[in-house]
């Protein structure tokens, strides 16, 4: 038994988020000595005004292996490149800490508990469906963190854990993301590169989106029921002692006051303003962070806090997510190393060569597998579309595969591995705010990853078998 425990401790030490990312950075640096450097020429697409690859322009170039010093520099450079995300996390955490100090969260949870008493089975699919809609229509990703504090309190009050809260929020968002629907940042860009009517094939993606939402809700519910019956089966059991000792009786006694109602309206106004700003003006992290900074200050003033107390509460909230926020910047170092070594284009080139000449169904699923793997290092949907679709489109034409099928392979491959890649900023942000260690998330997310991967294979195979066309 002692030996087994020792082995378990060794693996948990290795799979510490910082240690794991450091290992991946070193491995990436080593790979730059093995994989030849290569580049595609980039041109500005006249239709989308995006910088894309010229698929006929690949050439090998002189190797630029990443040495020891550049490997070490990848971490501070990654911190700089991910700076907007890191400070976004700090500001959102600070704003919600001010909100929490007003008693709003406890009161809101109490009202929700009363409304959904004995109806928790309905709550899970509702949350997943709503968040999926945000991702499927306007590409919400990083913004999911605004839901974490309330879902966290709600989850704990219902007898669940932090993983249920993080899963509802993050998997809810990603369930809409992988199916594309009308997401302008993955399907929209991919279809533009493939010269397909914008959002064509919506009916097919809608069917699979419903299937994904159902599967996601079932997996979340099964885990929630298991840990509610036996809290020791929670992967978070004993991890966050502050949450383990939450006084649920205090939640039950919390009253939703007039001030809380005003704060609730203000919070809804912030959500609405974010949606409007993102869709109308293309707001991103900086604008949303600025909005939450103003929101946090306004909350404090409405609650009649001293100005110095508001500042202290902001700092307290930021401190609570410090470790997780820094993981986001460190993970960016992986991409920095691969870019310095100039091997990302080479990986794309070899994958394209491998798919040429294979049967249609195998080639279509091969595209999916390639996008699935590439997403581990390029988790941005728009960046991956710009990198791969100019190449996958002519490959699909040569193989007699409909371009819509190639887009289907792209958006499933683009989304599924966002469940686990540490290079994905929204994931690391989400679990940081939920105070879930990365190793615990990895253990928890495996069933979801398997289910979504199989859904991707089924969707791509179905698209090829029915010869899913441009409309």
N, C-alpha and C positions, 0 to 999 in steps of 0.2 A: 504493500500500500504506500509506503514511504517513497519507494522508487517511482511509482505512478504519479504521486503528487509532485515529486521533484521534476519529472518530465513535463507535467502540466505547467508548472511554474516557469520552466525554461521556455516553453512555447509561448506562454503569455508574455514573457519578457521580450521575446523576439517579435511578437505580433503587436507590441506597443506601437501606436500610430507613428510616433517619431522614429522609432527604430526601423519599422517596416519601410517607411518612406526613404530613410537614409539608405537602406539596402537597395531599394529600387533605383535610387539615384546612382549608386555605385555600379549596379548592373547595367544601367543605361550607358554610363560612361565607358564600361568595358565593351559593350556592344558597338560603340562607335569605332573601336579598333578592328572589329570583325566585319561589319557590314560596310560595303563601299559607299562613299558619299555620292550623292547625285542630286540633280535639281531639274525641275521643270521651269520653263519660262512662264511668267505670270503676265496676263493681259487684263485690261478692264473690259468687262462684258458690256456691250452697248445697250442691252435690254435691261439688265439688273443693276448696272453701274457698280458691280462687285468685281474684285480682283479674282480671276480664276486661272486655272492651269490650262496651258495649251497642250493637249494630249499627245501631240506629235513631237514635242520639243525636248523630251527627256534626254539628258546626257550625264554620263559619269564625270565627276570632277575630282580634283585632288582631295585626298582624305584630310579631314580636319578632326582627328581624334581629340577627345576631351581629356586633358591631363588632370593631374591632382589638384592644381591650383584652381582651374576652371570648374572642376567638380565641386570644390568647396565654395567657390563664388556663386554657384548655381542657387544656393540657398538664399543668400541676401538678395540676389537678383530676382529670384522667385518671389521673395517678400515684397520687393518693389513693384513687380508686375501685378501682384495680387493685392496691392495696397488698398485699392478702392473697395475690394471685397472685405478685407480685414477690418477697415474702419467702419464699413457698413454694418458689420456684425456688432462692433462695439457700440455704435450709436443706437441701433435697434434694441440691443439688450439694455442699454441705459434708459431708453424711453419707456420700455415695458417695466423696468424696475420701479420707475416713478409711478406708473399706473398701478402696479401691484401694491405699493405702499398705501394707496388710497382705499384698499379693500375691495376694489372693483372685481378683481379676478375671482375671489372667494364668493362674492355675492352673485356674480354671473354664473359660476359653476353650480351654486345652490339652486338658482332658478332653473337651470338646464336639467339638473338632477330630478327636480320635481316634475318637470314636463315630460321627461323620458323615463320616468320610473317604470321599470319592468319592460321597457321598450328599447333596450340597448342594441338589439339586433337591427333596428331601423336606423339607429344613429350612425353606425359604421358605413353602410352604403351611401347614406346621405352625404356624409363628410367627403368620402372618396369621390362621389359623383360631382359634387360642387367644385372641388379642387381640380378634378380632371377637366371640367369644363373651362376653368380659367387657363389651364395649360394648353388645351386643345384649340382654343380660340385666339388667345393673345400671347401664347408662348410664355406664360408665367413660369419662372424657375426660382431664381434667387429670392423673389418676393415671398416665397412660401414661409420664410422665417417669421413673418408677421403673425402667423397662426400658431406658432409653437407654444408661446407662454400659456394661452388659454387652453389649448388641447392638452398640454402637460398637466395643468391643474385638474382638468376634467377627467383625464385618464386616471390619475392617482386617486381622485375622489370616488371613482367607480370601482376601485379595487384592482386596477391594472398597473402597468409600469411605464417608465420613460420610453421604452421601445415601442409600445403601442402608440404613444403620442407622436413620436418621430415617424413611425410607420404610416400612420394615418395621414400626416402632413406630406411627407416626402413621397411615399408610394402613391398617394392620391394625386399629387402633381404629375409624377412620372407616368401614371397610367394614362393620362391624357396626352402626355408628350410623345410616348412611343407610337401612339396611333395616329399622330399628326393632325387629323381632322382638318382644321383651318389654321394651323399654327404657321404664322408667316416666317418664322425663323428656321424651320427645318423643311417641312413639306413645301411651303411657299417658295423658298429659295431653290430647293431641289427641282421642283417642277419648272421653274423659270430656266434653269440650266438645261433641263431635258426638253425644253420647248413644248411643254404640255399646257393645256388650259389650266389656269390657276384654280387650285382646290378640286380639280377633276378627280373622279374616283372616290368622292366623299361617301357615297352610299356603302362602298366596300369597307372603308376605314371605320365607318360608324358601327357596322356589325361587330367588328373585332374590338372596337372600343368598349362596347357593352360587355363582351366576353371578358375582356381584361378587367373591367371594373368589378364584375361578379367574382372572378378568381381572386382578385386582390382583397375584396371584402371578406371572402370566406377564409383566406389564409390568416388575415388579421384577427378575425373573430375566433378561429380555432385556438390561436395562441392566447388570446385574451381570456377565453373561458378556462383554459388549462391553468393559467397562473392565478386566476381568481379563486379557483378551487383549491390550489396549493401554491401559495406565494413563493415557496422555496424552489419551485421549478422555473421561476423567472430568471432570465439571464442577468438581470440587474439586481438580483437579491443580495443585499448587503453592500452594494456599491455606493449608492448615494444615501448616506445616513440621514441627511437633512430631510429628504423626501420620505424615508422610511418611518419617520416619526411625526408626520403631518397629523394634526388633530382634526379628524373629520367632523367631530362634534362642533368645532368652531365654524366649519363650512356650513353645517346645517343651521346654525344660529345667525349666519350672516344675512343682513337685510339689504335689499336693493334700494338704496336711498335715492332722493332726488338728484344729489350730486353724481351718483353712479349712473343714473339715466342720462345726465348731461354728458358724462364721459363716454358712455356707450354710443351716443349720437356722434360725438367727436371722432370716435374710433371708426365708425361706419363712414363718416365723411372722409377720413384719411384713406380708407380702402377705396372709396369711390373716386377720390382725386387721383390716387395711384393708377387705377384702371384708365381713367380719362387721360392722364398725362402720358402713360405708356402708349396708348393707342393713337392719341392725337398728336403728341409732340415727340414721341420716341424717348421718353424719359428712361433713364437707367439707374444704376446704383447711386450715383452722386446725388441726383435729384431726389430719389426716394429717401436717402439718408438725411438730406437737408429737411425734408418734410417731417421725418420722424424726430429730428432734433427739435423742430418747432413744436411738434405734438407733445413731446416730453415736457418741455417748458410750460406749454399751455395747461397740461394736466396738473402740474404742480401749482400753478397759479389758481386754477379753478378749485383745487383742493385746499387752497390757502396755506400752502407750505411756505416756509421761509426760503428765500432765494438760495442761501447757503445749503439748506437741506436738499433742495432740488439738485444742486451740483454734486453733493455727496452721494445721492441716490443714483445719479448717472454713473459716477465712478464705481459704485458698488456693482451695478449691473454689468459694466464693462469688465471689471475684475473677474466676475463669475464665468466669463467665456474666454478669458485670456488664453488658456492652454489650447482650446479648440480653434480659436481664431488664428493662432500662429501655425497650426497644422496646415491651414489652407495655403499660407504663403510658402511653407516648406514643400508641400506637394507640387506647387508650381515649378519647383526646381527640376522635376523629372522632365517636363516639357522643355525647359531651358537647355538641359543637356542634349536632348535629341535634336533640338534646333541648331545648337552649336556644332554638333557632329554632322549635320546635313544628311541625316539618314531617313527622315520621314518620307521624303519623295521617293527614295529608293525602295522603301517598303511598299509604297503604293504601286510603283512600277512593276516589281516582281509579282505582286498579287494579280495585277492586270494580265501579265503574261501567263500566269498559272491558270486563270479562268478561261483563256482563249482555247477554243476547240473542244470544250466539254459539252455533254448533253444539256438541253435547256433547263430541265428541272434542277439538275445538279449545279449548273452554272448560276442559276438564280439564287439557290441556297448558298452557293459559294460566295456570291456577292454579299449575302446577309452575314455569313460567318466573318468575312473580311471586315465589313463595317463594324460588326460586333467587337472584333479584336482591336481595330483601329481606334474605336471609341475609348478604349482604356487609356490612350495617350492624347487623343484629341476629343475631349468630351463636349466641346461646343458644336451644336448642331449646324450653325451657319458656317463655321470654319470647316467642318467635315464635309459639308455639301460643296463648298467652294473647292476643296481639295480633291474630292473623289468623283463627283458627278460629271465633270467634263471628260473623265476617263471612262467611267462606267456606261455613259450614254452611247459612245461609239462601240464599246464592247457588246452592249445589248443589241445594237443594230446588226453587227456582224454575226452574232449568234442567232438572230431571228427572235429575240426576246423583246416583248413590248417595253417601251420606256417606262410605262406606268409600273411595271413589275420591278424594274431597276430602282424606281423611287420607293416602292414598298420595301424592298430589301434595305435601302438606305435608312428609312426612318425607324424601322425596327432595330436595325443594327446600331443606329445612332443613340437609341434610348435605353436599351436593356442594361448595358453594363454601367450606366450611370448609377445603378443601384450599389455598386461596390468600388468603383475606381477612386482612389484618393486624389486623382487629378481633377475631380469634379468639384468645383467650388460650392455649388448649392448643397451637395451632400454633406461636405465637411462643415459647412455653415449650420445646416440643420441639426446634425448630431451634436455640434458644439453647443448650440443653444439649449438642446434637450439634455445636455450633460451625459451623453451616452458615449463611452469609450469606443474607439473605432473597432477594436477586436470584438467587442460585444455585438456591435452592428453587423460585422462580417458573419458571425455565427448565426445571428437571427435571420439575416436576409437570404440565406441559401435557398429555402423553399420558394421564396418569391422569385429569385433569380431563375431557378429551374422552370417554374411555371411560365414566366414571361418569355424565356428563351424558346420553350416549346410552342407558345402562342405565336412567336415570330416565325418559326419554321412552318407552322400550319398556315399562317397568313400568306407567306411568300409562296409556299407550294400551291395553295388554293388560287392565288393570283395567276400563277403560271398555268395551272391546269385549265382555268376558265379563260385564259388568254386576256387578262384584264387590260382593257384598251385605254385610249386617251380620254374617254368620257365616262 
